[in-house]
Amino acid sequence: MTLRACLLFVPVLAVAACSSSSPSSAGGGQGDGGSSSGSTSSSGSSSGAAGDDGGELLAPPPAGQGVQYSMQGSIAASSEDEQCQFVQTTEDMWVNHEDVRYTPGSHHFIVWNTPYTSIPTTSNSGKTVDTTKVFDCVGGPAADWNTTQFIGGAQSADAPPMLSDLPPDVALHIPSGSVLVLDLHVLNTTMQAMNPVVAINFDTIPKSAVTQEAGIYFFYNPFIVVPPNAQAHARMSCPVTSNLTLTTAQTHMHKWGLGGSANLEDASGNVLKQMYTSSVWTDPPVTQWPAPGYALTAGQQIDYECNYENDGTTAIVQGLSAATNEMCVFVGAYYPRDAKFETCSTTGAFTDLSNAATYIGTGAADCTTSMQCVSGAKDAATFYGCVTNSCPGIAKPFTAALDCFSANGSTAQTACATQISACAATTCN
């Protein structure tokens, strides 16, 4: 996943802040002779994907009311992998509801839309890939392919779907001919190989019945470091860029997570209401607001925080591996669609994910100390810690200074003099 925040200061300091977040993979996918497969079941099919017991995992939608996509991966004993499958839609779809089911071995399942007009066979790194079947996509599809929109998924086998509780005249649009990528992150903690299966139903309504387009917001905080034998927090806020309504919300973390919370705030940061809370990382609760949903107003902001505890002897930093890294995601469905809101960005492009965020530390370091920390950082844990250890009161000017440094590279010290001065003049109180 390309994140502005992950790459901050790399040109300035030659600090590969994201390099330590690449997941280790020992899976048995197509890259090493696995027997993974992918398939689609058109609307009206007599049966859906089969589970690992041979029974039907999820019945497909009735004829004319949607489509089912399914995927089977393979994962060796005591290993982790991420596997993908491209599919191309054959009809224009307006999705009002989704259902997801998967068998043991799955950590999460996501469906992404892409800008491709046909299924690609060459990755962004120039590698030729057999994309007619399931293939390894370590780091997720955005690591080596182009993605544009999060359109569905689930992070536990029996969790409520992300896209649900929409009014009957609201739907997420998937145009005909769209190239979608099914993304299955598999984590096998047993001593036996697994062949996890996942299926997703997109339940559709006629275009003539749609009055507003829905979307799925995806907020990602890359500044996470959990020191050995310690607790830690990751916190950021995203602006509400238009009047809109949420229907679902949930967090996503890995095994060091203790849960998290999200508050709706006014433009000054005053808490209006707690929107979400959880106390677990695995199978976190999904908040569902029945139609018409939970209304937000332009100018407000969502401030969310993830909590962690590390009882090990090495620092845990943000990254993609469920076995060795942590995440802090806040995700859910909403309408009407606003791409800037759903990506927490200034452009609405997924490549600019989180570039409109304000990163809020939970420590006591002032802005001058925090900037000096960044300038001296030599590894990812130190770099992320410069942000998480900053005091909350400097969040906006500190984030502005980080943004300026990221944009100006080797000339940042001169080009960002105004932002540095504003940061230094801000106190923690």
TORKOL-4160 file (C-alpha; in steps of 0.2 Angstrom, whole numbers, padded with zeros to 4 digits, m for minus):
429
<pt num="1" X="0000" Y="0000" Z="0000"/>
<pt num="2" X="0007" Y="0017" Z="m0005"/>
<pt num="3" X="0006" Y="0029" Z="0009"/>
<pt num="4" X="0013" Y="0046" Z="0010"/>
<pt num="5" X="0016" Y="0044" Z="0028"/>
<pt num="6" X="0026" Y="0028" Z="0026"/>
<pt num="7" X="0038" Y="0037" Z="0015"/>
<pt num="8" X="0041" Y="0053" Z="0024"/>
<pt num="9" X="0059" Y="0058" Z="0025"/>
<pt num="10" X="0066" Y="0044" Z="0015"/>
<pt num="11" X="0073" Y="0056" Z="0002"/>
<pt num="12" X="0080" Y="0067" Z="0016"/>
<pt num="13" X="0087" Y="0054" Z="0028"/>
<pt num="14" X="0088" Y="0039" Z="0017"/>
<pt num="15" X="0078" Y="0030" Z="0031"/>
<pt num="16" X="0068" Y="0016" Z="0023"/>
<pt num="17" X="0054" Y="0018" Z="0035"/>
<pt num="18" X="0043" Y="0005" Z="0027"/>
<pt num="19" X="0056" Y="m0008" Z="0023"/>
<pt num="20" X="0054" Y="m0017" Z="0040"/>
<pt num="21" X="0035" Y="m0019" Z="0037"/>
<pt num="22" X="0036" Y="m0032" Z="0023"/>
<pt num="23" X="0028" Y="m0048" Z="0029"/>
<pt num="24" X="0037" Y="m0064" Z="0030"/>
<pt num="25" X="0029" Y="m0077" Z="0019"/>
<pt num="26" X="0031" Y="m0096" Z="0019"/>
<pt num="27" X="0014" Y="m0100" Z="0011"/>
<pt num="28" X="0010" Y="m0113" Z="m0002"/>
<pt num="29" X="0002" Y="m0102" Z="m0015"/>
<pt num="30" X="0004" Y="m0103" Z="m0034"/>
<pt num="31" X="0022" Y="m0096" Z="m0033"/>
<pt num="32" X="0027" Y="m0113" Z="m0026"/>
<pt num="33" X="0016" Y="m0126" Z="m0033"/>
<pt num="34" X="0000" Y="m0123" Z="m0023"/>
<pt num="35" X="m0016" Y="m0129" Z="m0029"/>
<pt num="36" X="m0026" Y="m0113" Z="m0027"/>
<pt num="37" X="m0040" Y="m0109" Z="m0038"/>
<pt num="38" X="m0053" Y="m0095" Z="m0041"/>
<pt num="39" X="m0070" Y="m0095" Z="m0048"/>
<pt num="40" X="m0086" Y="m0085" Z="m0050"/>
<pt num="41" X="m0104" Y="m0090" Z="m0048"/>
<pt num="42" X="m0116" Y="m0080" Z="m0059"/>
<pt num="43" X="m0132" Y="m0074" Z="m0052"/>
<pt num="44" X="m0145" Y="m0088" Z="m0052"/>
<pt num="45" X="m0132" Y="m0102" Z="m0050"/>
<pt num="46" X="m0139" Y="m0117" Z="m0042"/>
<pt num="47" X="m0125" Y="m0118" Z="m0029"/>
<pt num="48" X="m0112" Y="m0107" Z="m0021"/>
<pt num="49" X="m0094" Y="m0110" Z="m0016"/>
<pt num="50" X="m0091" Y="m0126" Z="m0007"/>
<pt num="51" X="m0083" Y="m0126" Z="0011"/>
<pt num="52" X="m0069" Y="m0137" Z="0017"/>
<pt num="53" X="m0082" Y="m0150" Z="0023"/>
<pt num="54" X="m0089" Y="m0151" Z="0005"/>
<pt num="55" X="m0105" Y="m0142" Z="0010"/>
<pt num="56" X="m0111" Y="m0126" Z="0003"/>
<pt num="57" X="m0101" Y="m0111" Z="0011"/>
<pt num="58" X="m0113" Y="m0097" Z="0005"/>
<pt num="59" X="m0128" Y="m0099" Z="m0006"/>
<pt num="60" X="m0127" Y="m0087" Z="m0021"/>
<pt num="61" X="m0140" Y="m0072" Z="m0024"/>
<pt num="62" X="m0156" Y="m0077" Z="m0034"/>
<pt num="63" X="m0156" Y="m0074" Z="m0052"/>
<pt num="64" X="m0155" Y="m0056" Z="m0057"/>
<pt num="65" X="m0151" Y="m0050" Z="m0039"/>
<pt num="66" X="m0132" Y="m0051" Z="m0038"/>
<pt num="67" X="m0117" Y="m0061" Z="m0041"/>
<pt num="68" X="m0105" Y="m0072" Z="m0030"/>
<pt num="69" X="m0086" Y="m0072" Z="m0032"/>
<pt num="70" X="m0076" Y="m0086" Z="m0023"/>
<pt num="71" X="m0058" Y="m0090" Z="m0021"/>
<pt num="72" X="m0048" Y="m0105" Z="m0013"/>
<pt num="73" X="m0030" Y="m0102" Z="m0007"/>
<pt num="74" X="m0017" Y="m0114" Z="0000"/>
<pt num="75" X="m0007" Y="m0111" Z="0015"/>
<pt num="76" X="0007" Y="m0122" Z="0023"/>
<pt num="77" X="0007" Y="m0127" Z="0041"/>
<pt num="78" X="0013" Y="m0113" Z="0053"/>
<pt num="79" X="0014" Y="m0100" Z="0040"/>
<pt num="80" X="0007" Y="m0084" Z="0033"/>
<pt num="81" X="0004" Y="m0078" Z="0015"/>
<pt num="82" X="m0007" Y="m0066" Z="0005"/>
<pt num="83" X="m0015" Y="m0072" Z="m0011"/>
<pt num="84" X="m0025" Y="m0064" Z="m0024"/>
<pt num="85" X="m0036" Y="m0068" Z="m0039"/>
<pt num="86" X="m0042" Y="m0056" Z="m0053"/>
<pt num="87" X="m0060" Y="m0057" Z="m0059"/>
<pt num="88" X="m0069" Y="m0046" Z="m0072"/>
<pt num="89" X="m0087" Y="m0040" Z="m0070"/>
<pt num="90" X="m0099" Y="m0044" Z="m0085"/>
<pt num="91" X="m0113" Y="m0033" Z="m0079"/>
<pt num="92" X="m0116" Y="m0015" Z="m0072"/>
<pt num="93" X="m0119" Y="m0018" Z="m0053"/>
<pt num="94" X="m0127" Y="m0007" Z="m0040"/>
<pt num="95" X="m0123" Y="m0016" Z="m0023"/>
<pt num="96" X="m0135" Y="m0013" Z="m0009"/>
<pt num="97" X="m0128" Y="m0027" Z="0003"/>
<pt num="98" X="m0115" Y="m0040" Z="0004"/>
<pt num="99" X="m0112" Y="m0056" Z="0013"/>
<pt num="100" X="m0095" Y="m0064" Z="0016"/>
<pt num="101" X="m0091" Y="m0082" Z="0022"/>
<pt num="102" X="m0074" Y="m0090" Z="0024"/>
<pt num="103" X="m0066" Y="m0106" Z="0031"/>
<pt num="104" X="m0052" Y="m0107" Z="0045"/>
<pt num="105" X="m0035" Y="m0100" Z="0039"/>
<pt num="106" X="m0041" Y="m0083" Z="0033"/>
<pt num="107" X="m0035" Y="m0068" Z="0042"/>
<pt num="108" X="m0045" Y="m0056" Z="0032"/>
<pt num="109" X="m0053" Y="m0054" Z="0015"/>
<pt num="110" X="m0055" Y="m0039" Z="0004"/>
<pt num="111" X="m0061" Y="m0035" Z="m0013"/>
<pt num="112" X="m0053" Y="m0020" Z="m0022"/>
<pt num="113" X="m0057" Y="m0011" Z="m0038"/>
<pt num="114" X="m0043" Y="m0007" Z="m0050"/>
<pt num="115" X="m0041" Y="0005" Z="m0065"/>
<pt num="116" X="m0037" Y="m0010" Z="m0077"/>
<pt num="117" X="m0049" Y="m0013" Z="m0092"/>
<pt num="118" X="m0043" Y="m0031" Z="m0094"/>
<pt num="119" X="m0035" Y="m0043" Z="m0082"/>
<pt num="120" X="m0016" Y="m0039" Z="m0081"/>
<pt num="121" X="m0002" Y="m0051" Z="m0083"/>
<pt num="122" X="0013" Y="m0040" Z="m0079"/>
<pt num="123" X="0015" Y="m0032" Z="m0061"/>
<pt num="124" X="0021" Y="m0014" Z="m0058"/>
<pt num="125" X="0038" Y="m0021" Z="m0055"/>
<pt num="126" X="0039" Y="m0029" Z="m0072"/>
<pt num="127" X="0036" Y="m0047" Z="m0066"/>
<pt num="128" X="0025" Y="m0058" Z="m0078"/>
<pt num="129" X="0012" Y="m0067" Z="m0067"/>
<pt num="130" X="m0001" Y="m0081" Z="m0072"/>
<pt num="131" X="m0016" Y="m0071" Z="m0067"/>
<pt num="132" X="m0028" Y="m0084" Z="m0073"/>
<pt num="133" X="m0028" Y="m0092" Z="m0056"/>
<pt num="134" X="m0024" Y="m0087" Z="m0038"/>
<pt num="135" X="m0006" Y="m0080" Z="m0036"/>
<pt num="136" X="0004" Y="m0074" Z="m0022"/>
<pt num="137" X="0003" Y="m0056" Z="m0018"/>
<pt num="138" X="0014" Y="m0053" Z="m0003"/>
<pt num="139" X="0011" Y="m0036" Z="0004"/>
<pt num="140" X="m0007" Y="m0035" Z="m0003"/>
<pt num="141" X="m0012" Y="m0031" Z="m0021"/>
<pt num="142" X="m0007" Y="m0013" Z="m0019"/>
<pt num="143" X="0011" Y="m0017" Z="m0016"/>
<pt num="144" X="0013" Y="m0022" Z="m0035"/>
<pt num="145" X="m0003" Y="m0019" Z="m0044"/>
<pt num="146" X="m0014" Y="m0003" Z="m0046"/>
<pt num="147" X="m0030" Y="m0002" Z="m0035"/>
<pt num="148" X="m0043" Y="0012" Z="m0034"/>
<pt num="149" X="m0056" Y="0008" Z="m0021"/>
<pt num="150" X="m0060" Y="m0004" Z="m0007"/>
<pt num="151" X="m0077" Y="m0011" Z="m0011"/>
<pt num="152" X="m0080" Y="m0026" Z="0001"/>
<pt num="153" X="m0074" Y="m0039" Z="0013"/>
<pt num="154" X="m0074" Y="m0045" Z="0031"/>
<pt num="155" X="m0061" Y="m0049" Z="0044"/>
<pt num="156" X="m0069" Y="m0063" Z="0053"/>
<pt num="157" X="m0079" Y="m0078" Z="0046"/>
<pt num="158" X="m0095" Y="m0074" Z="0055"/>
<pt num="159" X="m0094" Y="m0055" Z="0056"/>
<pt num="160" X="m0107" Y="m0043" Z="0049"/>
<pt num="161" X="m0103" Y="m0037" Z="0032"/>
<pt num="162" X="m0095" Y="m0021" Z="0029"/>
<pt num="163" X="m0107" Y="m0015" Z="0017"/>
<pt num="164" X="m0124" Y="m0017" Z="0025"/>
<pt num="165" X="m0138" Y="m0007" Z="0033"/>
<pt num="166" X="m0139" Y="0005" Z="0018"/>
<pt num="167" X="m0156" Y="0012" Z="0014"/>
<pt num="168" X="m0165" Y="0003" Z="0000"/>
<pt num="169" X="m0161" Y="0017" Z="m0013"/>
<pt num="170" X="m0143" Y="0018" Z="m0009"/>
<pt num="171" X="m0129" Y="0006" Z="m0017"/>
<pt num="172" X="m0111" Y="0005" Z="m0021"/>
<pt num="173" X="m0107" Y="0005" Z="m0040"/>
<pt num="174" X="m0096" Y="m0007" Z="m0049"/>
<pt num="175" X="m0096" Y="m0004" Z="m0067"/>
<pt num="176" X="m0097" Y="m0017" Z="m0080"/>
<pt num="177" X="m0080" Y="m0023" Z="m0086"/>
<pt num="178" X="m0072" Y="m0018" Z="m0069"/>
<pt num="179" X="m0057" Y="m0028" Z="m0065"/>
<pt num="180" X="m0058" Y="m0033" Z="m0047"/>
<pt num="181" X="m0045" Y="m0041" Z="m0036"/>
<pt num="182" X="m0049" Y="m0053" Z="m0022"/>
<pt num="183" X="m0037" Y="m0052" Z="m0008"/>
<pt num="184" X="m0035" Y="m0066" Z="0004"/>
<pt num="185" X="m0023" Y="m0064" Z="0019"/>
<pt num="186" X="m0021" Y="m0081" Z="0026"/>
<pt num="187" X="m0013" Y="m0086" Z="0043"/>
<pt num="188" X="m0011" Y="m0104" Z="0048"/>
<pt num="189" X="m0006" Y="m0107" Z="0066"/>
<pt num="190" X="m0009" Y="m0126" Z="0065"/>
<pt num="191" X="0003" Y="m0140" Z="0061"/>
<pt num="192" X="m0006" Y="m0145" Z="0045"/>
<pt num="193" X="m0008" Y="m0137" Z="0028"/>
<pt num="194" X="m0025" Y="m0128" Z="0024"/>
<pt num="195" X="m0035" Y="m0124" Z="0009"/>
<pt num="196" X="m0045" Y="m0109" Z="0015"/>
<pt num="197" X="m0060" Y="m0104" Z="0004"/>
<pt num="198" X="m0069" Y="m0088" Z="0004"/>
<pt num="199" X="m0085" Y="m0082" Z="m0005"/>
<pt num="200" X="m0093" Y="m0065" Z="m0006"/>
<pt num="201" X="m0111" Y="m0061" Z="m0012"/>
<pt num="202" X="m0114" Y="m0044" Z="m0020"/>
<pt num="203" X="m0133" Y="m0041" Z="m0018"/>
<pt num="204" X="m0139" Y="m0029" Z="m0031"/>
<pt num="205" X="m0153" Y="m0017" Z="m0035"/>
<pt num="206" X="m0158" Y="m0010" Z="m0052"/>
<pt num="207" X="m0150" Y="0007" Z="m0056"/>
<pt num="208" X="m0167" Y="0015" Z="m0058"/>
<pt num="209" X="m0170" Y="0012" Z="m0039"/>
<pt num="210" X="m0153" Y="0021" Z="m0034"/>
<pt num="211" X="m0154" Y="0039" Z="m0028"/>
<pt num="212" X="m0137" Y="0040" Z="m0020"/>
<pt num="213" X="m0120" Y="0031" Z="m0022"/>
<pt num="214" X="m0112" Y="0022" Z="m0007"/>
<pt num="215" X="m0094" Y="0019" Z="m0003"/>
<pt num="216" X="m0083" Y="0011" Z="0010"/>
<pt num="217" X="m0071" Y="0022" Z="0020"/>
<pt num="218" X="m0054" Y="0016" Z="0024"/>
<pt num="219" X="m0043" Y="0026" Z="0036"/>
<pt num="220" X="m0025" Y="0019" Z="0039"/>
<pt num="221" X="m0013" Y="0026" Z="0052"/>
<pt num="222" X="0005" Y="0020" Z="0048"/>
<pt num="223" X="0013" Y="0028" Z="0064"/>
<pt num="224" X="0014" Y="0013" Z="0076"/>
<pt num="225" X="0028" Y="0007" Z="0087"/>
<pt num="226" X="0025" Y="m0004" Z="0102"/>
<pt num="227" X="0041" Y="m0005" Z="0113"/>
<pt num="228" X="0046" Y="m0021" Z="0121"/>
<pt num="229" X="0036" Y="m0025" Z="0138"/>
<pt num="230" X="0026" Y="m0009" Z="0136"/>
<pt num="231" X="0009" Y="m0002" Z="0130"/>
<pt num="232" X="0007" Y="0010" Z="0116"/>
<pt num="233" X="m0006" Y="0020" Z="0106"/>
<pt num="234" X="m0008" Y="0025" Z="0088"/>
<pt num="235" X="m0020" Y="0040" Z="0085"/>
<pt num="236" X="m0025" Y="0050" Z="0070"/>
<pt num="237" X="m0040" Y="0061" Z="0064"/>
<pt num="238" X="m0048" Y="0062" Z="0047"/>
<pt num="239" X="m0059" Y="0077" Z="0041"/>
<pt num="240" X="m0077" Y="0075" Z="0036"/>
<pt num="241" X="m0077" Y="0083" Z="0019"/>
<pt num="242" X="m0095" Y="0084" Z="0015"/>
<pt num="243" X="m0112" Y="0080" Z="0023"/>
<pt num="244" X="m0113" Y="0061" Z="0024"/>
<pt num="245" X="m0120" Y="0046" Z="0033"/>
<pt num="246" X="m0111" Y="0031" Z="0041"/>
<pt num="247" X="m0120" Y="0014" Z="0041"/>
<pt num="248" X="m0106" Y="0003" Z="0049"/>
<pt num="249" X="m0089" Y="0005" Z="0058"/>
<pt num="250" X="m0075" Y="m0007" Z="0064"/>
<pt num="251" X="m0057" Y="m0007" Z="0068"/>
<pt num="252" X="m0043" Y="m0019" Z="0061"/>
<pt num="253" X="m0028" Y="m0023" Z="0071"/>
<pt num="254" X="m0016" Y="m0038" Z="0074"/>
<pt num="255" X="m0012" Y="m0048" Z="0089"/>
<pt num="256" X="m0004" Y="m0035" Z="0100"/>
<pt num="257" X="m0020" Y="m0025" Z="0099"/>
<pt num="258" X="m0031" Y="m0021" Z="0114"/>
<pt num="259" X="m0045" Y="m0013" Z="0104"/>
<pt num="260" X="m0048" Y="0005" Z="0101"/>
<pt num="261" X="m0061" Y="0019" Z="0099"/>
<pt num="262" X="m0067" Y="0033" Z="0088"/>
<pt num="263" X="m0074" Y="0050" Z="0092"/>
<pt num="264" X="m0084" Y="0062" Z="0082"/>
<pt num="265" X="m0077" Y="0079" Z="0085"/>
<pt num="266" X="m0080" Y="0097" Z="0079"/>
<pt num="267" X="m0067" Y="0107" Z="0069"/>
<pt num="268" X="m0059" Y="0112" Z="0085"/>
<pt num="269" X="m0057" Y="0095" Z="0091"/>
<pt num="270" X="m0071" Y="0095" Z="0104"/>
<pt num="271" X="m0078" Y="0078" Z="0106"/>
<pt num="272" X="m0097" Y="0077" Z="0101"/>
<pt num="273" X="m0099" Y="0059" Z="0103"/>
<pt num="274" X="m0090" Y="0042" Z="0105"/>
<pt num="275" X="m0094" Y="0033" Z="0089"/>
<pt num="276" X="m0086" Y="0016" Z="0091"/>
<pt num="277" X="m0077" Y="0006" Z="0105"/>
<pt num="278" X="m0069" Y="m0011" Z="0106"/>
<pt num="279" X="m0058" Y="m0020" Z="0118"/>
<pt num="280" X="m0052" Y="m0035" Z="0107"/>
<pt num="281" X="m0041" Y="m0036" Z="0091"/>
<pt num="282" X="m0049" Y="m0052" Z="0085"/>
<pt num="283" X="m0067" Y="m0052" Z="0079"/>
<pt num="284" X="m0069" Y="m0034" Z="0084"/>
<pt num="285" X="m0087" Y="m0028" Z="0085"/>
<pt num="286" X="m0095" Y="m0020" Z="0070"/>
<pt num="287" X="m0106" Y="m0005" Z="0074"/>
<pt num="288" X="m0121" Y="m0005" Z="0063"/>
<pt num="289" X="m0132" Y="0010" Z="0062"/>
<pt num="290" X="m0149" Y="0005" Z="0055"/>
<pt num="291" X="m0155" Y="0015" Z="0040"/>
<pt num="292" X="m0154" Y="0030" Z="0037"/>
<pt num="293" X="m0138" Y="0028" Z="0047"/>
<pt num="294" X="m0127" Y="0040" Z="0058"/>
<pt num="295" X="m0126" Y="0058" Z="0050"/>
<pt num="296" X="m0110" Y="0068" Z="0049"/>
<pt num="297" X="m0108" Y="0086" Z="0045"/>
<pt num="298" X="m0095" Y="0094" Z="0034"/>
<pt num="299" X="m0081" Y="0102" Z="0045"/>
<pt num="300" X="m0082" Y="0089" Z="0058"/>
<pt num="301" X="m0068" Y="0076" Z="0060"/>
<pt num="302" X="m0066" Y="0058" Z="0066"/>
<pt num="303" X="m0053" Y="0055" Z="0079"/>
<pt num="304" X="m0049" Y="0036" Z="0081"/>
<pt num="305" X="m0036" Y="0027" Z="0092"/>
<pt num="306" X="m0029" Y="0010" Z="0093"/>
<pt num="307" X="m0021" Y="0003" Z="0109"/>
<pt num="308" X="m0008" Y="m0011" Z="0110"/>
<pt num="309" X="0002" Y="m0021" Z="0123"/>
<pt num="310" X="0019" Y="m0030" Z="0119"/>
<pt num="311" X="0025" Y="m0043" Z="0131"/>
<pt num="312" X="0040" Y="m0048" Z="0120"/>
<pt num="313" X="0058" Y="m0042" Z="0119"/>
<pt num="314" X="0058" Y="m0033" Z="0102"/>
<pt num="315" X="0048" Y="m0018" Z="0096"/>
<pt num="316" X="0033" Y="m0020" Z="0085"/>
<pt num="317" X="0030" Y="m0008" Z="0071"/>
<pt num="318" X="0016" Y="m0005" Z="0058"/>
<pt num="319" X="0016" Y="m0016" Z="0043"/>
<pt num="320" X="0007" Y="m0029" Z="0034"/>
<pt num="321" X="0011" Y="m0046" Z="0042"/>
<pt num="322" X="m0001" Y="m0052" Z="0055"/>
<pt num="323" X="0013" Y="m0062" Z="0063"/>
<pt num="324" X="0026" Y="m0049" Z="0065"/>
<pt num="325" X="0018" Y="m0031" Z="0063"/>
<pt num="326" X="0003" Y="m0021" Z="0069"/>
<pt num="327" X="m0010" Y="m0011" Z="0060"/>
<pt num="328" X="m0023" Y="0003" Z="0065"/>
<pt num="329" X="m0037" Y="0004" Z="0053"/>
<pt num="330" X="m0055" Y="0011" Z="0054"/>
<pt num="331" X="m0067" Y="0006" Z="0041"/>
<pt num="332" X="m0085" Y="0005" Z="0036"/>
<pt num="333" X="m0099" Y="0009" Z="0024"/>
<pt num="334" X="m0106" Y="0027" Z="0021"/>
<pt num="335" X="m0116" Y="0037" Z="0008"/>
<pt num="336" X="m0116" Y="0048" Z="m0002"/>
<pt num="337" X="m0099" Y="0043" Z="m0009"/>
<pt num="338" X="m0085" Y="0056" Z="m0007"/>
<pt num="339" X="m0068" Y="0049" Z="m0012"/>
<pt num="340" X="m0059" Y="0062" Z="m0002"/>
<pt num="341" X="m0068" Y="0057" Z="0014"/>
<pt num="342" X="m0066" Y="0038" Z="0011"/>
<pt num="343" X="m0047" Y="0039" Z="0008"/>
<pt num="344" X="m0044" Y="0053" Z="0021"/>
<pt num="345" X="m0035" Y="0062" Z="0007"/>
<pt num="346" X="m0035" Y="0079" Z="m0002"/>
<pt num="347" X="m0037" Y="0071" Z="m0019"/>
<pt num="348" X="m0048" Y="0056" Z="m0017"/>
<pt num="349" X="m0035" Y="0045" Z="m0025"/>
<pt num="350" X="m0031" Y="0029" Z="m0016"/>
<pt num="351" X="m0012" Y="0033" Z="m0020"/>
<pt num="352" X="m0014" Y="0048" Z="m0008"/>
<pt num="353" X="m0022" Y="0038" Z="0006"/>
<pt num="354" X="m0021" Y="0047" Z="0023"/>
<pt num="355" X="m0013" Y="0063" Z="0016"/>
<pt num="356" X="m0026" Y="0073" Z="0024"/>
<pt num="357" X="m0024" Y="0065" Z="0041"/>
<pt num="358" X="m0018" Y="0074" Z="0057"/>
<pt num="359" X="m0007" Y="0062" Z="0067"/>
<pt num="360" X="m0009" Y="0064" Z="0085"/>
<pt num="361" X="0004" Y="0058" Z="0097"/>
<pt num="362" X="0001" Y="0052" Z="0115"/>
<pt num="363" X="0017" Y="0057" Z="0123"/>
<pt num="364" X="0025" Y="0073" Z="0130"/>
<pt num="365" X="0038" Y="0078" Z="0117"/>
<pt num="366" X="0036" Y="0096" Z="0111"/>
<pt num="367" X="0038" Y="0100" Z="0092"/>
<pt num="368" X="0056" Y="0105" Z="0092"/>
<pt num="369" X="0061" Y="0089" Z="0101"/>
<pt num="370" X="0050" Y="0079" Z="0089"/>
<pt num="371" X="0057" Y="0087" Z="0074"/>
<pt num="372" X="0075" Y="0083" Z="0080"/>
<pt num="373" X="0070" Y="0065" Z="0083"/>
<pt num="374" X="0064" Y="0064" Z="0065"/>
<pt num="375" X="0080" Y="0071" Z="0059"/>
<pt num="376" X="0090" Y="0059" Z="0069"/>
<pt num="377" X="0080" Y="0043" Z="0065"/>
<pt num="378" X="0089" Y="0028" Z="0058"/>
<pt num="379" X="0076" Y="0015" Z="0059"/>
<pt num="380" X="0058" Y="0013" Z="0057"/>
<pt num="381" X="0054" Y="0010" Z="0076"/>
<pt num="382" X="0063" Y="0026" Z="0080"/>
<pt num="383" X="0055" Y="0036" Z="0066"/>
<pt num="384" X="0037" Y="0030" Z="0070"/>
<pt num="385" X="0041" Y="0034" Z="0089"/>
<pt num="386" X="0045" Y="0052" Z="0085"/>
<pt num="387" X="0027" Y="0054" Z="0080"/>
<pt num="388" X="0019" Y="0043" Z="0094"/>
<pt num="389" X="0029" Y="0051" Z="0107"/>
<pt num="390" X="0024" Y="0069" Z="0103"/>
<pt num="391" X="0012" Y="0078" Z="0113"/>
<pt num="392" X="m0006" Y="0079" Z="0107"/>
<pt num="393" X="m0006" Y="0098" Z="0107"/>
<pt num="394" X="0007" Y="0100" Z="0093"/>
<pt num="395" X="m0002" Y="0088" Z="0081"/>
<pt num="396" X="m0008" Y="0100" Z="0068"/>
<pt num="397" X="0008" Y="0110" Z="0066"/>
<pt num="398" X="0019" Y="0094" Z="0067"/>
<pt num="399" X="0009" Y="0085" Z="0054"/>
<pt num="400" X="0010" Y="0101" Z="0043"/>
<pt num="401" X="0029" Y="0101" Z="0045"/>
<pt num="402" X="0030" Y="0082" Z="0041"/>
<pt num="403" X="0020" Y="0085" Z="0025"/>
<pt num="404" X="0031" Y="0099" Z="0020"/>
<pt num="405" X="0047" Y="0089" Z="0023"/>
<pt num="406" X="0040" Y="0074" Z="0013"/>
<pt num="407" X="0035" Y="0086" Z="m0002"/>
<pt num="408" X="0052" Y="0095" Z="m0003"/>
<pt num="409" X="0065" Y="0081" Z="0000"/>
<pt num="410" X="0083" Y="0087" Z="0001"/>
<pt num="411" X="0078" Y="0106" Z="0001"/>
<pt num="412" X="0065" Y="0104" Z="0016"/>
<pt num="413" X="0075" Y="0113" Z="0029"/>
<pt num="414" X="0074" Y="0129" Z="0018"/>
<pt num="415" X="0057" Y="0126" Z="0010"/>
<pt num="416" X="0049" Y="0122" Z="0026"/>
<pt num="417" X="0056" Y="0136" Z="0037"/>
<pt num="418" X="0038" Y="0143" Z="0039"/>
<pt num="419" X="0031" Y="0126" Z="0045"/>
<pt num="420" X="0046" Y="0123" Z="0056"/>
<pt num="421" X="0044" Y="0140" Z="0065"/>
<pt num="422" X="0025" Y="0137" Z="0067"/>
<pt num="423" X="0029" Y="0120" Z="0074"/>
<pt num="424" X="0042" Y="0127" Z="0086"/>
<pt num="425" X="0031" Y="0140" Z="0092"/>
<pt num="426" X="0017" Y="0128" Z="0097"/>
<pt num="427" X="0017" Y="0122" Z="0115"/>
<pt num="428" X="0010" Y="0105" Z="0122"/>
<pt num="429" X="m0003" Y="0114" Z="0133"/>
